[in-house]
Amino acid sequence: MPKELLEGSHAIALTIKNIKPDVVAAYPITPQTHIVEDLAKFKADGEADYEYARAESEFAAASIVLGASATGARTYTATSSQGLLLMAEVIYNIAGMRLPVVMTCANRAISAPINIWNDHQDAMSVRDAGWIMLFAENSQESVEQHIIAYKIAEKLNLPVMVNVDGFLLTHTYEPVEIPSPKEIKKFLPDHKPKPGTFLDPKNPITMGALATPAHYMEIREELQNDLLASKTIIQKEFENYHRIIKTKKQIPNSPLPAGRQEFPIPNSSSFFEYYGPKNPKTIVVAMGSIIGTIKETVDELRPTSPLAPLLGKRGGASEVGVLKIKLYRPFPTEEIIKALKPASNIIVLDRAISLGNIGPLALDIKSASYGKLKANISNYVVGLGGRDVTKEIIKKIIAKAGVRNDGAIFER
């Protein structure tokens, strides 16, 4: 596959076209709009044969893919921010009806006040809806995650949301490899749902029926158990993808310093990726495009850095690692705890806030680690509403490693 310099949104749209869904339903909202505009153009130019439904709202777009998926069609939609909130009722229904819908969320801040720039508050508003949730660091990863999302969704009959940072990924240009339809089909076959799992007049079934108190709790428990059990399939399909579809490894922004390596933790590529020394004293945990900046920052914190003497007192300038969370739901609790065990200081950077508490990712990390880790865990909320998260901010946060922090600190 040749590398092309593509806008992130265009790379996603090309990938969806090559996946060949049956139905695409969309309503434009910044910064998701370029994705669905490109998909509309592919249809208008005769490059795609999916049904393209121009919905009158995000609620309608979600309802259209729900209905189409219920009939056994492969579907796609995308949204952002307030659009996702308007979809919320349908989002829960899609998961409850066990429909393999795939959706892109171009992450954007929630109003009020009105803000069109990036953070993760929109995705976090529906984190409990029953969807598998993936977060991409760069455009190449977003391409791969969309293809894998369809395989996972259709194999498990669970919906998947692929999260890409608005503007930071959707509107920037990067070298990307787009697998061809032929290459994708080697990994992702045509969607052929099993009889009895979709609406068919010849084989009638009921979907989304009324559940009385005698049955509702068991049905929700089944969805919970299936989500937790899905980690095995998710791991397997990530591995299958990289075995079947070969893409050139992303070139780091700078050569890896001595003693550093990517992915030293076994079986980490599906759920998270680690970057840094083998035995870090401090690990910075985050999701999305901010990971690239954190990696660059960690690379600068070598013994030759002017900041090294300060960091040497609190974790070590050359002993800081980065843990990128790729799978957010289901939360890979056991695997993440194992990855964090070497560290005495854990810093969780959230681009969202659970108002009245701390950052959502930090809540999950602290809950998972209770009684299992002795490390000091601190939470910093950064980048809300598109605020730049600079290397200077990250260095400042790392310098505080080991300082007790029981709440969430808004770091600017």
N, C-alpha and C positions, 0 to 999 in steps of 0.2 A: 504494500500500500504506500503510495507516495504521500509525503507530508504536504499539506496545503496551509497557507496563512489564511485563517478564517475567523470571522466574528463568532463568538461563542454561541449566540442564538442560531446563526446559520449552520454551525456544526451540529447542533441538536436537531434542527429541522431536517438536514440531510440524513441524519441517522434515522429519524422517525420515518422519512420517506423510504429508506432502504429496508426498514423493518416491515413495511407494507401493512399498516393497520387497515381495517375495513371501514372504520368510522372515525373521523376527527371532528370534534365539536369545540368551538372556541368563542371567547369574547375577549376583545383586546383590553389589556391593562398594563401600564408601564410598571416594570421593565420587561414584561413577558412578551410584549406585542410583536417584536421582530420574529419570534419563533412561529407564531400562527400566521403572520403575514407571509412568511416564506412558504409555509405549507399551503396557504391559499393560492399562491402564485404557481407552485408546482402543479396543483390541480388545474388551474386555469390554462396553463401552458401544455397540458396533456402529458406531463411527466409522471403523474400519479393517478391511480384509479380509485382511491378511497372516496367515500362519501364525505363531503365537507359541509358541516352544518354551521352556519353563522347564527349563533344564539343571540337572544336579546338581553342576556345577563349571564353572569357567572353561575348563578343558581340554575339557569336553564342549560348551560353547557354541561354542568355536572349531571343534571338529570338526563340529558340526551345520552351521555356515555353510559350512565347506569342502565337505561333501557336497552341500548344496543348491546352492552355486555351481557345483559340478562338473556338475550336471544342467541348468545354464542359468538358474537362478533368480537374481533380484536379492536380495541378502542384506544384513543389518546385524547388528552386535553392538557391545558396548561393554564396557570394563573399566578397571581401575586397578591399579597397584602389583603386589602379590603375585599378583593375578589375571592380569596380563599375563605374569608369569614362569611361572605354571602353564600358560599358553597357548603358551609359547615354541616347543615342538616343532612344534605345529600352525602357528604363525605362519610358520616357515621353510617348511613344506610348502605352505602357501597360495601363497607367492611362487614356490616352485620349480615348482608345478603351473600357474602363470600364471593364477590365479583372481582375478576383479575384485571382491574382497570390500572393503567399506568398514567401518571400525571407528573408534569414538571412544575415545581414551584420555584419561580424566580424570586428569591427571598427579598422582601422589602419591609420597611418599618410600618407599624400600624398607627392609624390616626386615633385621636387627635393629639397634638396638632398635625395637620397634613404634612406628610413627608414622603417623597418618592424614592429615597435612597435605601441602601442596604442595611439590614440587620436580620436576625432570625426570629423576631417576635411573631411573624405570621405562622411559620411552621410549628412553633411551640404551642400555639393556640389550639392545634388539633393533634397534638402528640399522643393523646389518649383515645383517638378515634378507632384504632385497630388496624392502621396501615403500617406496612413495613416502610421505614424511612431511611434513605441514603443521603449522604452529603458529599459533594464533590469539591476537590481542591482546585482543579483546573479544567480546561475544556476537554482535554483528552480523557480525563477520568469521567467527566459527565457523559461523553459518548459511550464509554464502556458501561457505565452504570445504567444507562437507558436500555441497552441491549440485554444486559443481565436481568434488569427489572422485569422485562416481559417473560423471560424464561422462568424466573422465580414466581411471578404472579400466576402464570398459567399452570405451573406445576403444583402450586400450593392452593390455588383458588383464594388468593389474598391480594388486595390492592397494594401497589407500591408507589411511593412518592419520591421522586428524585429532586433533591434540593440543590440549586445553583445560585450563588450570590448574585443578586441583581446588579447590573452595570459592571461590577468588578469582573464577572465572567460573561454575562450575556452580551455586553457591548464592547468588550475588548477583543483584540486579535491575537491569536496564538497559532503556532504550528500544530496542526492536528492531522491525524490519520483517520479517515472515515472508511470503515469496512464496507465493501460492496454488498449488494443484496445476496450474491452467491456465497460470499464469505459468511455473512450473517446466518444464512440458512443452514450452514454446516453446524452451527451452534443452536439456532432457534428455528425449529421446524414450523410449518404452517400450524395455525391454531385449530385444533380439532377437539373441542370439549367433549367429555364423555356424556352419553345419553343419561338423562336424569339430572343433569347439572345446569340445564338451560331451558328456557321456555320453548316448547315445541307442541303445536296442536296435535301431533300424532302420538305424543307421549306427555300428557299434561302433568305438570307439577305445580306446587304452590311455593312462591318465594316471598319473603317478608311478611309472613302471616302474623296474626295476633298471637302473642305469647302471654299466657296467664302467669300469675305468681308461682304456680306449680312447675312451670317449665322455663321461665325467662332466665333465672339464675344459672341453670345448667347449660343453656345455650351460650351465655356470655362466658362461662367457665371453659366451654369447648373452644371458643375463639381465643381466649387467653392461652390455653394449653397448646393450641396449634401455632400461635405466634411464637411462643417460647421454643417449641420443637422445630420451628422453621430454620433455626440457626444452622442445623446440620446440612440442610439442603442449600442454604445460602452459601455456606462455606464451599460445598462441593461445586456449585455452579460458577462461583468466582474462579475456582481452580480450573474447571472445564473451559471457561471462556479463554483464559490465558494459555491454555494448552492448545486450543483449536484455532483461535484468532491471534496471530502474532503481530504485535505492534512494537515499534522501537521504544525502548525505555526512555522515559522523560529525562532530559539532560538537566542535572541540578544547576542552579544559578551560579554556583561556584564549586570547584573541586572539593570533595569531602576531605576534611582535615584528618590527619593521622589519628587512628583510634576510633574514628566514627564509621558507622555503616548504617545502611537503611535495612529495615526489616530483620533485625537479628532475632526477634521473638518468633518462635515456631508458630505456624498456622495463623499468622496475623493479617494476611493480605485481604481477607474478606471483611473483617470487622474493624480493623484499625491498622495503622502503620506506625512504626517507631523509627525515629531518626536521631542519632546521637551516639554517645559512648556506650560501651557494654554495661558498665555499672554506674549509672548516673546517680548523683545525690539529689538532683532536682529534676523533675519532669513537668513540662508545660503541656497541658491537655487542652485541645480546642478542636473546632470543626470548620470546614469550608476554606475559602481562599486565604484567610488570615494565616494559614499554615505556612505558606511560602515565605511570608515576612518573618515568621517566627524562626524558620530554618535559617534564613539569612542572618538573623540576629544571633542565633546560637553559634553559627560559624564565626562570627566576629568576636565572640567571647572566648578567645584563646588566651593562653598565658601571656602573650605579647600585648594583649589589649590593655589600655589604661584603666579599664574597669576591673581587671583581674584581681588586684589586691583586695578590693571591697568584696567581690564575689567569693574570694577564697575563704572569707570568714563565714559565708552563708551558702555553702553548697559547692563552690568551686567553679571558676570561670570555664574550665574545660570539662566539667562534669554535669552539664545541663543537657537533657534530652527532650525530644518533642514527641508526643503521642497524638496522632491524628485519628479522630473517631470518624469512621466511614459509615458504620451501621449504628443508627441511633435508636431505632425501634425495629425488632425487639432489642432491648439493651443487653449487650454481651457482658453481663456482670462478672462471671467467673473468669473469663478471658482477660478482661480489663484489670481486675484485681491482680492476676498473675503478672501482667505487664508492669504494674505500678509498684510491685513489691520491693524492687531494689532501691527505690527512692526514699529519702527521709523527709523530703519536701515535695509537695504536689501543688502546682498552681493551675487552677482551672480558669480559662478565659471564656467568658460567655458573651455572645453578641445578642443577648436577650436578658430580660429580667422577669422573674415571677414576682410581680408587684406584691409587696408585703412580705416577701421572703428573700431568697437569693436567686442566682442564675439557675435556670433549669438543668443545664449540664452538671453544674456543681451539686445540685440537689441529688442527681442520680449517682454521681461519684461518691458523695458522702454517704448516701444510703447504702450503696453497694459495699463500701469499705468499712462500715461500722463493725467493730470487733474483729476485723480481719487485717487491717493495716495500722501500723503505729505512726505512720507519717503525719506530718502537719499538712493539712489541706486548707488552702486559701482560695478565695474566689474574687475575681476582678471582672466587672462588667465593662466592656469596651465597645467602641464603634457603633453605639446606637444611633439610628437615623443617618447612617452613612459617615459618621465622624471618622476621620483618618486614624488608623492604628499604626503608628510609626515604630521604627526600630528603637527609637529613643524611649518611647512609652514602654515597650516590652523589656528593654534593659532595666528600666526603672523598677518594673514589677519583679523581674528576676532578682534584682538586688535586695528585694525585701523578703526573699525566700527564707522561711523559718520563722518569720514574724507572725505571731498568732493573729488570726483573722476569722472570727466566728460569723461574720455577716458577709455582705457583698459590698465591695468598694468600687465606686464608679471612678475609673481611672481615665484621665484625659491627657 
